Structure formats: C-alpha cells, structure tokens
C-alpha cells in the first residue's frame, strides 16, 4: 500500500499532473503545508487529521488563498495516485 510519506520521499508528489497544473502560488502553498506537518513533532496518528486541517487553514490564510482550493488539490493528488495504482 502506498503511503503519503512514500509519495513525498520519492518526490512523486511534486512530479504529478495535479501539482504541475497548479499556479506557482499554489505550488508554494502545497509545499508549505507539507513543511508545516513535517516540522510539527506533536503529530501522531490520532491528531493527524486535526493538524492537517490546521496547516491548511494557516497556509491558506498566510498566502491569501482559499482553503477549498488547497483541499481540491489534495483530492486531485490522491485520485491521480490511486488511478496510477489501478493501472
């Protein structure tokens, strides 16, 4: 089973159609979400969804973009990788 950490470690995340179709501002925001999550040492399996939502909120606010746009990117990214797994 593929994990998010596998995607990030192998740079598959930043070499996808979903990521490449983003504007430079959105690409930076996506990278900031991952950076925020990676730096937070208090994250565990139980609080990951909450911490992820907080990271999305903070990055969207700081970059003055809509949180829904970030959420849509992550949905698209997951769908793209699931499709590749089914090939």
N, C-alpha and C positions, 0 to 999 in steps of 0.2 A: 504494500500500500504506500502511495506517495504521501509525504508529509510536507507541510509548509516549509519547514526548515530545509528539507531536501531541495525544494524549488529555489529557495533563496541562496543556499550554499552553492548550488550549481549554476547560479546566475540565469536560470531558466526564467525567473520572474521578469528580469529586465530585458529578456530577449524573446518576448512574446508579441503576438499581434495586438493584444489588448493594451499592453504597455506602450508599444511603439505608436499606437494610434492616439495616445494622449498628447495634450499640449505640453510644452516644456514646464509650465507652472504645475500642471497636474502630475507630471513625472516627478518633479521635486517633492511635491506633497506626498506622493506614494512612498518615496524613499524616506521621508521624514516620519511617516507612520511606522515603518519598519525600524528605523533608528530609535524611535521613542520606545517601542516594545523591547528591543534588544537591550536598551540601557536600564530598563526597569527590573531591578533584581528581586522585587517583591512579587513578580508574576509567577503564578503556579497554575495548574490545570483547572482549579476551581474558579479563580478570578480572571482568567484569560479573556473571556467574553466581555467582562466589565472593563478591563484595562484596554482592550482593543477599541471599544466604543469611546472611552475617554481619549485615547490617542486620536481617533477620527475627529472627535469634537474639537480638540485642541489644535490639530493641524489645519482643519477647515477654517477655524476662527483666525488663526495666525496668518494664513495665506489668503484670507477673504474669498474662499470658495465654498460652494455648497457641499454640505456633508453627504447629501444624496449622490452627488457626482463621484465622490470617493467610494461610497458603498457600491455604486454601479460598477466602478472599475473592478473592485474585488470580486463581485459576482461574475463579471465577464472573464476575469482571470481564472477563476475556479472552473467555469464552464469550459474554457479553452483547454485547460489541462485534463479535465475529465473526458472531453472529446478525443484528445490525443491518446489517452489510456485505452479508449474503446476501439482504436483502430487496429 
